[in-house]
């Protein structure tokens, strides 16, 4: 089922919102903290939130027909963060430094942006070619 431009934009907005909420509510210098960082200090709650956010992002990515290799990368990043967070004390500290849900949301948003550009008939800049689905300078 092909999505309309409006549906893709709505999916994009929801993915970007979850990414910002998870990892970008508060910026302190180069560091970003979000709901996930705060919840990771409550045993079990951080993992539940992380799992639900990951499931939402991946489901939205599937709905938007994001390439599977991007969704697999996102799943690996978010699973890695959940596993790191499970380690006592040092886990949440390390996990808070990694904005992996936000990064995954960014990857999904970029893939949706590419689909939107293709729908608009956008042409890649001269000198660019595709290599394994990613734009690479020629």
C-alpha positions in Angstrom: 0.0 0.0 0.0 1.5 3.3 -1.1 1.3 6.1 1.4 0.2 9.6 0.4 2.6 12.5 0.9 0.5 13.7 3.9 0.7 10.3 5.6 4.4 10.1 5.2 4.8 13.6 6.6 2.6 12.6 9.6 4.8 9.5 10.2 7.9 11.6 9.9 6.6 14.0 12.5 5.8 11.3 15.0 9.2 9.6 14.6 11.0 13.0 15.0 8.9 13.7 18.1 9.7 10.4 19.8 13.4 10.9 18.9 13.4 14.4 20.6 11.4 13.2 23.6 13.7 10.2 24.1 17.1 11.9 23.8 16.8 15.6 23.3 14.6 17.4 25.9 17.5 19.1 27.6 20.9 20.1 26.1 23.9 20.7 28.3 26.8 21.6 26.1 27.4 18.8 23.7 25.2 16.4 25.8 21.5 15.8 25.3 19.2 14.3 27.9 15.7 13.1 27.4 13.0 11.0 29.0 15.0 7.9 28.4 18.0 9.2 30.4 15.7 10.1 33.3 13.8 6.9 33.3 16.9 4.7 32.9 17.6 5.3 36.6 14.4 3.6 37.7 14.9 -0.1 37.6 12.8 -1.7 34.8 11.1 1.6 33.8 13.9 2.7 31.5 13.9 -0.7 29.7 10.2 -0.6 29.3 10.2 2.9 27.9 13.2 2.1 25.6 11.4 -1.1 24.3 8.2 0.7 23.7 9.9 3.7 21.9 12.0 1.2 19.8 8.9 -0.7 18.8 7.1 2.5 17.9 10.0 3.8 15.8 10.5 0.5 14.0 6.7 0.2 13.3 6.6 3.7 11.9 9.6 2.9 9.8 7.9 -0.2 8.4 4.7 1.8 7.7 6.8 4.4 5.8 8.6 1.6 3.9 12.0 2.6 5.2 14.6 0.2 3.7 15.1 -2.9 5.9 18.9 -2.4 6.3 18.2 1.0 7.9 15.6 -0.5 10.2 18.0 -3.4 11.1 20.7 -0.8 12.0 18.2 1.1 14.1 17.0 -2.0 15.9 20.6 -3.0 16.7 21.4 0.5 18.0 18.3 0.6 20.3 18.8 -3.0 21.5 22.5 -2.2 22.3 21.4 0.8 24.4 18.9 -1.4 26.3 21.6 -4.0 27.0 24.1 -1.4 28.2 21.4 0.2 30.4 20.9 -3.2 32.2 24.3 -3.1 33.8 24.1 -1.8 37.4 25.2 1.9 38.0 27.7 2.1 35.1 25.1 1.0 32.6 22.7 4.0 33.0 25.7 6.4 33.0 27.0 4.9 29.7 23.5 4.7 28.2 22.8 8.3 29.0 25.8 9.3 27.0 24.4 7.5 24.0 21.5 9.2 22.3 20.7 6.0 20.2 16.9 6.4 20.1 17.4 9.9 18.8 20.0 8.7 16.3 17.7 5.9 15.1 14.8 8.4 14.7 17.1 10.6 12.7 18.0 7.7 10.4 14.3 6.9 9.9 13.5 10.5 9.3 16.2 10.8 6.6 14.9 7.7 4.9 11.4 9.2 4.9 12.8 12.5 3.5 14.4 10.5 0.6 11.0 8.9 -0.1 9.4 12.3 0.0 12.0 13.8 -2.4 11.5 10.8 -4.8 7.7 11.5 -4.7 8.4 15.1 -5.6 10.7 14.0 -8.5 13.7 15.6 -6.9 17.0 15.0 -8.8 20.2 14.2 -6.9 22.9 16.8 -7.2 25.4 16.3 -10.1 28.4 14.2 -9.0 26.5 11.9 -6.7 25.9 8.2 -7.2 24.3 5.4 -5.1 26.3 2.8 -3.4 24.3 0.2 -1.4 21.4 2.6 -1.1 23.4 5.5 0.4 24.4 8.6 -1.4 28.2 8.8 -1.9 30.2 11.6 -3.5 31.6 10.5 -6.9 
